[in-house]
Amino acid sequence: MLMTDKEIKKAIEDKKLIMKNYSEDCLEPSSYDMRVGNKAVVSGKDKEIDVKKEQGVVIHPGEFAIITTFENVKMPPDIAGHIGVKSYYTRKGLILLAGLQIDPGFEGVLVLGVYNAAPRRLTLDYISSFCTVEFHQLSSPVEKPYEGSMEQIKGEIPRVDKDYLRTIETQSLSELAESLRSLTVNVSTLTKAVYAVVIPLLSAIFVAALVIFVAKLF
């Protein structure tokens, strides 16, 4: 059963659903807006980004990124969550790649994979809402609650996720556009070269052939 804002707030106040850095301002009618956290990794870059220090993370066209949430949650055995990107960012071309469910028993920050499918760069500001979570009350507690990683409990991005993202070789849309522009320039240059060399040469051959033909007539 989908929980209402009142039910989510009561579950947090009763410490049934534990959420560090909870803000009532992020509570929606039937969901909670998670905010951009302290850590991020962007494809093609070796260093982890200190989002708090940089006050945001920039994702260029065609780039993948892994971002932690500012909130750190501990799910009870009878509540599950469903994750989605805020419609504001969806309209701007941000695609959520991570698993969409938060299992009962999960503990830690959410580590979300995103992709910028837009032709322009996107900036996610530190502690700005970028994804929303619906909480669902289950009919009974699960028998085997999820056992999360210690890294996420500590607010870190799991090493395996960082290592994988660093191996991704992508050509961003801006780089692709630049490649196409260069190709267009090269084709244009080649076309000019053809007109500058081949056309005069063909003209010369034609004139020579015409002269020979006329000479034979006389």
C-alpha positions as CSV (number, residue, x, y, z in Angstrom):
1,M,0.0,0.0,0.0
2,L,1.4,3.4,-1.0
3,M,2.0,5.5,2.0
4,T,0.8,9.1,2.3
5,D,2.8,12.1,3.6
6,K,1.2,11.7,7.0
7,E,2.1,8.0,7.2
8,I,5.7,8.6,6.0
9,K,6.1,11.4,8.6
10,K,4.7,9.2,11.4
11,A,6.9,6.2,10.5
12,I,9.9,8.6,10.7
13,E,8.8,10.1,14.0
14,D,8.2,6.7,15.5
15,K,11.7,5.7,14.3
16,K,10.2,2.8,12.3
17,L,11.6,4.3,9.2
18,I,15.0,5.9,10.1
19,M,16.1,8.7,7.9
20,K,19.2,10.9,8.6
21,N,19.1,14.4,7.2
22,Y,15.3,14.2,7.0
23,S,13.6,17.5,6.0
24,E,9.8,18.0,6.1
25,D,10.2,20.5,3.2
26,C,11.0,17.4,1.0
27,L,7.9,15.6,2.0
28,E,5.4,15.4,-0.9
29,P,1.7,14.2,-0.8
30,S,2.7,10.5,-1.3
31,S,6.5,10.5,-1.6
32,Y,9.8,12.0,-0.3
33,D,12.3,14.0,-2.4
34,M,15.8,12.8,-1.9
35,R,18.6,15.4,-2.3
36,V,22.0,15.4,-3.9
37,G,24.6,14.1,-1.4
38,N,28.3,14.5,-0.8
39,K,29.9,12.0,-3.3
40,A,29.8,11.6,-7.1
41,V,31.8,10.0,-9.9
42,V,31.5,10.9,-13.6
43,S,32.5,8.6,-16.4
44,G,35.9,9.3,-17.9
45,K,37.2,11.0,-14.8
46,D,39.5,9.3,-12.3
47,K,38.8,11.3,-9.2
48,E,35.7,11.1,-7.0
49,I,34.0,14.5,-6.8
50,D,33.5,16.1,-3.4
51,V,30.0,17.5,-4.3
52,K,29.8,19.5,-1.0
53,K,33.1,21.3,-1.7
54,E,32.2,21.9,-5.4
55,Q,28.6,22.8,-4.5
56,G,27.3,20.5,-7.3
57,V,28.2,18.1,-10.0
58,V,28.2,18.8,-13.7
59,I,27.2,16.0,-16.2
60,H,28.0,16.8,-19.8
61,P,26.0,15.4,-22.7
62,G,26.5,11.6,-23.1
63,E,28.1,11.2,-19.7
64,F,27.2,8.7,-16.9
65,A,27.4,9.6,-13.3
66,I,27.0,7.9,-9.9
67,I,25.6,10.2,-7.1
68,T,24.9,9.6,-3.5
69,T,21.8,11.0,-1.7
70,F,22.1,13.5,1.1
71,E,19.6,11.3,3.1
72,N,20.7,8.1,4.7
73,V,17.9,5.6,5.3
74,K,17.3,2.4,7.2
75,M,14.3,0.5,5.9
76,P,12.2,-1.6,8.3
77,P,11.3,-5.2,7.2
78,D,7.8,-4.2,6.2
79,I,8.4,-1.1,4.1
80,A,9.8,-1.0,0.5
81,G,10.6,2.0,-1.6
82,H,10.4,2.9,-5.3
83,I,12.8,5.5,-6.8
84,G,12.1,7.9,-9.7
85,V,13.8,11.0,-11.1
86,K,12.1,14.3,-10.5
87,S,10.1,15.3,-13.5
88,Y,12.0,18.6,-13.7
89,Y,15.2,16.7,-14.6
90,T,13.4,14.1,-16.7
91,R,12.3,16.9,-19.0
92,K,15.9,18.1,-19.2
93,G,17.1,14.6,-20.4
94,L,18.4,13.0,-17.2
95,I,17.8,9.2,-17.2
96,L,17.9,7.1,-14.0
97,L,19.9,3.9,-14.5
98,A,20.0,2.4,-11.0
99,G,17.6,-0.2,-9.6
100,L,14.2,1.3,-9.0
101,Q,13.5,-0.5,-5.7
102,I,14.7,0.0,-2.1
103,D,14.4,-3.4,-0.4
104,P,13.1,-3.8,3.1
105,G,16.2,-4.0,5.4
106,F,18.3,-1.7,3.3
107,E,20.5,0.7,5.1
108,G,22.7,3.6,3.9
109,V,22.7,6.3,1.3
110,L,21.2,5.6,-2.1
111,V,23.8,5.3,-4.8
112,L,22.1,6.3,-8.1
113,G,23.4,5.9,-11.6
114,V,22.2,8.6,-14.1
115,Y,22.8,9.4,-17.7
116,N,22.6,12.8,-19.5
117,A,20.8,12.2,-22.7
118,A,20.4,15.9,-23.4
119,P,22.4,17.9,-25.9
120,R,23.5,20.3,-23.1
121,R,25.2,19.9,-19.8
122,L,23.2,19.4,-16.6
123,T,24.2,20.7,-13.2
124,L,22.9,19.0,-10.0
125,D,23.4,21.4,-7.1
126,Y,24.4,20.1,-3.7
127,I,21.4,19.3,-1.5
128,S,18.9,20.0,-4.3
129,S,16.1,17.5,-4.8
130,F,16.7,15.3,-7.8
131,C,14.9,12.1,-7.2
132,T,11.7,11.0,-5.4
133,V,10.9,7.9,-3.4
134,E,7.5,6.4,-2.8
135,F,7.2,4.2,0.3
136,H,5.0,1.1,0.3
137,Q,3.7,-0.5,3.4
138,L,3.9,-4.3,3.0
139,S,1.2,-6.6,4.3
140,S,3.7,-8.4,6.5
141,P,7.5,-8.2,7.2
142,V,9.8,-10.0,4.8
143,E,11.6,-13.2,6.0
144,K,15.0,-12.2,4.6
145,P,15.6,-8.4,4.8
146,Y,18.2,-6.9,2.5
147,E,21.8,-6.8,3.8
148,G,23.4,-3.6,2.4
149,S,27.1,-2.7,2.0
150,M,29.1,-1.1,4.8
151,E,30.3,1.5,2.3
152,Q,26.8,2.8,1.7
153,I,26.0,2.8,5.4
154,K,29.0,5.1,5.8
155,G,27.8,7.3,3.0
156,E,30.4,6.1,0.4
157,I,30.1,5.0,-3.2
158,P,30.9,1.2,-3.3
159,R,34.4,0.7,-4.9
160,V,33.0,-1.8,-7.4
161,D,30.7,0.9,-8.8
162,K,33.4,3.5,-9.0
163,D,35.8,1.1,-10.7
164,Y,33.2,0.1,-13.3
165,L,32.2,3.6,-14.2
166,R,35.8,4.6,-14.7
167,T,36.2,1.9,-17.4
168,I,33.3,3.2,-19.5
169,E,34.5,4.7,-22.7
170,T,31.9,7.2,-24.0
171,Q,31.9,9.9,-26.7
172,S,29.7,12.7,-25.5
173,L,27.2,14.3,-27.8
174,S,29.2,17.5,-27.7
175,E,32.3,15.5,-28.8
176,L,30.2,13.8,-31.5
177,A,29.0,17.1,-32.7
178,E,32.6,18.4,-32.9
179,S,33.6,15.3,-34.8
180,L,30.8,15.8,-37.3
181,R,31.7,19.5,-37.6
182,S,35.4,18.5,-38.4
183,L,34.2,16.0,-40.9
184,T,32.0,18.6,-42.6
185,V,35.0,21.0,-42.8
186,N,37.2,18.2,-44.2
187,V,34.7,17.3,-46.8
188,S,34.3,21.0,-47.7
189,T,38.1,21.4,-48.0
190,L,38.3,18.3,-50.2
191,T,35.5,19.5,-52.4
192,K,37.3,22.8,-52.9
193,A,40.5,21.0,-53.7
194,V,38.7,18.9,-56.3
195,Y,37.3,22.0,-58.0
196,A,40.7,23.8,-57.8
197,V,42.7,20.9,-59.4
198,V,40.4,18.4,-61.2
199,I,38.1,20.9,-63.0
200,P,41.1,22.9,-64.6
201,L,42.7,19.7,-65.5
202,L,39.6,18.4,-67.2
203,S,39.2,21.8,-68.9
204,A,42.8,21.6,-70.2
205,I,42.2,18.1,-71.6
206,F,39.0,19.2,-73.3
207,V,40.7,22.2,-74.9
208,A,43.7,20.0,-76.0
209,A,41.3,17.5,-77.6
210,L,39.4,20.3,-79.3
211,V,42.6,21.7,-80.7
212,I,43.7,18.3,-82.1
213,F,40.2,17.7,-83.6
214,V,40.2,21.2,-85.3
215,A,43.8,20.6,-86.6
216,K,42.7,17.4,-88.3
217,L,39.9,19.2,-90.1
218,F,42.5,21.5,-91.8
